């Protein structure tokens, strides 16, 4: 008999599905499509076969790999006294056991005494046990075999480095951060720290979007510097990071953080250009569309086989509208956020299964805010969370410290671990709450979003009741989370505005990564891509980008459809099929970037472009304004001609192409100076000489053995047809037809002669 596991919902972490059929039991970790087989009953036993089977869910509370190295040299027996089995539960404690393993042979053979070999093996074992090496190696090899990375040596090096860091952390014990600048009770020294002047300093060398606004429009700051939001946040507090940190021209960041939900509205003159720069294409004043119903998500599956999708993660951010954000909040407000989360946990213990939030809350180590766990999580729990990628640490950049995200560290910060596998919540990191849902192998984003939404709703319900009782929320308020009609969910950092949702899918697509420009391909689908650390070039993280103006459904549907496309292209390459039509610049659609049909009203910033066309436009910007709307009689736009130079900042070539013969006349103002820079003796008014007479070619011959071959290249374009950058498929095929016909007629002429 076979039992196939089609789907399981709500399975907790570290659990197994166990099937009992009669006296036999089979169990395995859940995998979609897993088949558990029981041997068929034969003879008379078939008539007595059970008429039912039992499904049990068993929890794996601990795991330890015990080495049998040298068991033969040690006489066929190894004893493991005081063996510590690490708990897989975050709240669990290690289990101690005394075990002995003995080799049993079906036919005992006479053992040959090997005292020297036994002595070496015992000494080796004593050394490994004395220094705690063997348990680390056992754990490393167990994880290596479980992950099976493409670069095992790099994986092992990373694992050993983590072990070293963990031991160093354990040695230092609980730590006080009160005297560390930016992590104590006071703001990081600098602008708007409560002690220094709040007059704007010289920002000439600062490189951030906030500095750009304050440098170009200082009157905005002067007009708003004395205003405060209802919760007491000033513009100086919002702009402090961009003023304290000069930044770098190649990595221009926002440089501003909101201190509460009202900051974007009250200081909109300051935030407006920052938000527009961070979210290209977004139009101020247009209402933010909201749709979070899981039923409206696409039914497409990224990878039904489980071969390509390694894992998926959803990350949603939320802030409470009646509390200041982590950048500016008081210790009491930060603890209120923590109490809301733990209250939701307490309320979920007795709530209905559909809306409950069950699990464990673990404050960060050294935190004293949570009465049920003074001092925070244990070292074991901290290590387990760090290895699982579920732990966040203290801010380590001056920008984040200046924003105030490290004040009173680590008070009222922690991680909530839900019972459902892969779900957890960060408390008071960059935003009040960050909800995560993670899924391995059998990736189903529709199901994952449903689980994440359930956690968000459970916390929101408790927050509404609690904040309304303390007078921080109106009676008519349906949600406690801060939200704007135009900006969506309000977040601390303006880069996260909108749906405040980030979806990431890790894909194993080695052939596609080698055959195509994966970054450009994903960019064309409004997705981001990065190489997965610890793997070779075949494993990539595909994630969503800007979500301002997009609903939660839009964000998730976009990454699902994008990943479906990537997986289908990988499958086509596996079958040896071409993917030209799906490759940017090789299919029907033009490569993304600067538009081909018509130039935008404002000339792009070409200050860092290296091509000749950009050099001409920097010197004569009026050329752009003059030609941007023009096109030739054949329909070739000026945008088509300058697109190569606008898209590629690094190229040192001309940066301009002709779409037909008329381009050199219609866009003479652009082409003449470019040609002149390429050919120093070119004069636009002097006719190009023409002489193709063979009789005038010298009769001299090249003698000697150094001449191997001669190559003559002549380029021609056909009159009446657009050139390669602009021609249609029909025009291109017409060129092919005419050239082939001419060459074939030439061959026929030779045969006739």
Secondary structure, DSSP 8 states (H G I E B T S, - for coil): -EEEE----S-BTTEEEEEEETTEEEEE---TTEEEE-----GGGGGG--S--EEEEEE--B------TTTTTTTSEEEEEEEEE-BSSTT---EEEEEEEE---SS-------HHHHHHHHHHHHHHHHTTHHHHHHHHHHHHHHH--S-HHHHHHHHHHHHHHHHHHHHH-S---TTSTTTSSS--SSTTSSSS--S----TT-BBHHHHHHHH-HHHHHHHTT---TT---HHHHHHHHHH--BBTTB-B---B-SSTTHHHHTHHHHHHHHHHHSTT--TTS-------GGGS----S-SSSSSEEEEEEEEEE-BTTS--TTT--HHHHHHHHHHHHHHHHHHTSS-TTT---EEEEE-TT----GGGTT-S-HHHHHHHHHHT-------SHHHHHHTTTTTTTTT-EEEEESBTTEEEEESSSSSEEEEEEEESS--HHHHHHHHHHHHHHHHHHHHHHHHHTTSS-TT-S-SB-EETTTEE--SBGGG-BS-EEEEEEEE-HHHHHHS-HHHHHHHTTEEEEE-TTS-TTEEEEEE---TT--HHHHHHHHHHHHHHHHHHHHHHHTT---GGGSTTTSSS--SSS-SS---SS----TT--SHHHHHHHH-THHHHHHTT-B-TT--BHHHHHHHHHH-SS--S-----SSTTHHHHTHHHHHHHHHHHSTT--TTS-------GGGS------SSS------------TTS--TTT--HHHHHHHHHHHHHHHHHHHHHHHH-
